[in-house]
Amino acid sequence: MPAATTDIRVWDLPTRLFHWALAASVLGAVVSVKAGAMDWHFRCGYAVFTLLAFRLLWGFVGGRWSRFGSFIFAPATVLRYLRGQPRPGETLDVGHNPLGALSVFAVLAILAVQVGTGLVGDDEIANVGPLNRLVDSATGLAATAWHKTWGQWTILGLVGLHIAAIGFYSFRGQALVGAMVGGDKALPADTPASADAPRQRWLAVALLLLCSAGVWAVVRSGG
């Protein structure tokens, strides 16, 4: 007989807001650059920078299933997951499953590279990153070349794979979008929940303000 399930808080509110804010910022960056609105492109890039810094910190102090420790899997675990042979007691589908975890780290890494290349880039026309003066001309030009080609294409490819994976799991009956909106998943009653009380939420606000100030200081330092 299948184990009884109940709604368990998996994604705390700060993680959910981060997810949707990051999606909106990346979309804004893509749309603004296509429209030639470079001021807004830079603003969206700074927003992505701030959100990435926040997620790095939240990965250590956030809710249980938002912490990096909950979704860093050994290669052997990933293989067992792919074979459908989890060990008894393994919780591979509560938060990010092993494939989802790889996707998350890939997206965060490529976005970090994209932010970095944007900060030091120079398109030799009218747009120069705020930290361009810290690198030589060749490095700035190479950063812009990556930012406009491989970096952009890689992000779009990963986003496409992410959407396809959501569709696949939704077809299999896993409401991933609903969980990232409401925070809860139907899981066995003994599944540990993520902390999502006012205390954690105020901590997230403080960290976001700290990250915003840090990004502002970094950008201003290149002026």
N, C-alpha and C positions, 0 to 999 in steps of 0.2 A: 504494500500500500504506500503510495507517495506520501512523503512527509507533509504535514500541514504547513501552510505558509501564512505569513502576515506581512504587512507593509513595514519595511525597515528603512530608516534614513541612511542612504548610502552617500549621496552627494550633498554636502553642506551648502548653505546659501552662498557663501563667498566663492566656492568652486563653480557653482552654477552661473553666477553673475560673471565670473572671469571667463567662462566658456563662451557665453553669448557676446560679451563685450569684445573678446578677442576676434570672434567671427565678424562682428560689425566693423572693427577697426581694419582688419585685413581686407574686407570687402570695400571699405571706404578708400583704402590705399590704392587698390586696383582700379576702382572707378575713377578716382580723382586723377590718377596719372594718365588714364586713357582720355580723360576730358581736358587734360592740360592744366588742371588746377593744382599746380605744384605746391602752393602754400598749404592746401589741404592735404596733399600727399605727405608732406613733412609732418603735419599735425597728427595724421593717422599713424605715421611711423613712430612718433614719440609716444603715442598711446600704446602701440604694440610693445615698445621698449618698457614702458611702465608696467604693463600687464605681465610681461615675461619676468621682470624682476620680482613682482609680487608672487607669481606662481612658484618661482624658485624658493622663496621664503616659506610660502604656504605648503610646499611639499615636505617641509620638516615639522610644521606646527599646526597644520590644518586637521580636518576630520580624518578619522582612521583610514578611510578608503581614498582620501585625497593625498595621503602621504606617499612619497616615493617608495618607502619601504614596503608598501602594500602591493606595488606592481612592478618591482624589479625582480624578474624571474631568471633563473638559471637556464642555460640552453637545454638541459635535459627536461626541465619542466615545460618549456615551449614545445619540445618534441612530443612529450606525453599528451599535451593538450591537443596537438594536431592529430595525434592518433586516437584521440578520444579515450585515453587511458589514465585519467587522473588518479592519484593515490587517495585512499580513504581520508577524509577530513580536509583535503585541499579545497580552498575557496578560490577557484580560478575564474568564476563568472559573477562575483559579487560586484566588484568595482571594475577596473580595467582588466579584461582577460589578457593572456600573454600576447596575442596579436594586436589587441588594442593598445597595450602598453608600448609595443614597438612603434606603433603609429604615433602615439602621443610624444614620445621622445624624439622621433624623426621630425615632427612638425615643430616642436619647440626648438630643436637644434637649427633647422633651416631658417626659421624666423629670426633666431639670434644672429645667424650669419647675415641675413638680409638687413637687419637693423644695423649691424656693424659696418657693412659695406655702404649703406646709405649715409652713415655718419661721417665717413671719410671720403666719400665719392666726389667726383668732379666730372660733369658732362661736357665741359669746355664750351658751354653755351651760356646758360644763365643760372644753373643750379649747382651749388657747392654745399657739401655736407658741413655741419658746424665744426667737425673735428678734422677737416681736410688739411689744415695747416700743420697737423701733427705727423703727416706722412709725406713722402716725396711724391712728385708729380706722377711717376709711373705707377706707384701703388694706388693713388687716387683714381687714375684712369682705369686700371685693372679692376678696382672695386666696382666702379660704375658699370663696366662691361659685364661683370658677373651679375650685378644687381638687376640689370635690364634684360638679361637673357636667361642664363641657367638658373639663377636664383628665382626669378619670377616663374619660369616654367616648372621648376621643381615644386614650388608652393602650390601652383594650380594643379599639378599632378597628384600631390598628396591630398589636397582638398577633395579632388574627384574620387580618389580611392576611399577616403573617409566617408563620403556620402554613399558610395556604392556599398561599403561595409554596413552602414546603418540600414540601408535597404535590405541587404541580405539577412541581417539578424532580425529585422522587423518581420520579414517573410517567415522566419523561423519562430516567431511569436515572442521575441524579446523587445519590449518597448523601450529602446534606448533613449529616444527623444523625450518620451514622457518622463523618464527617470531624471533626465538632465533639466527638465522644466520643474517638476514637482519635488524631486529629490529622493523619492522612495521607490523601492523595488519590492515585488512580492517574493519573499525569501523564507527559508525555514526560520521558525521563531527563535532559535538559538544563535542566529547570525549576529555578530557584534555590530552595533550601529555606530555611525559617525556622530561625534559631538557636534551639535548645531544650535547651541544655546546663545543667548545674548552676549555672554562673555566671549565666545569664539568670534561672534560677528563684530564686536567692537575691536577685538584684536586685529581682525582683518582690515577694518577701517584705518586703524593706526598704521598698519604695515603698508597699506595702499598710499596713505599720505606720505609716509617715509620714502616710498619708492618714487612717488611723484616729485618730491623735493630733490631726490637724488638725480633723477633724469633732468630736471630743470637745471641743476648745478652742472651736470655734464655738458648739456647743450650750451649753457652760458659760458662755460670755460673755454669754448672754442671761439667766442666772439672777440 
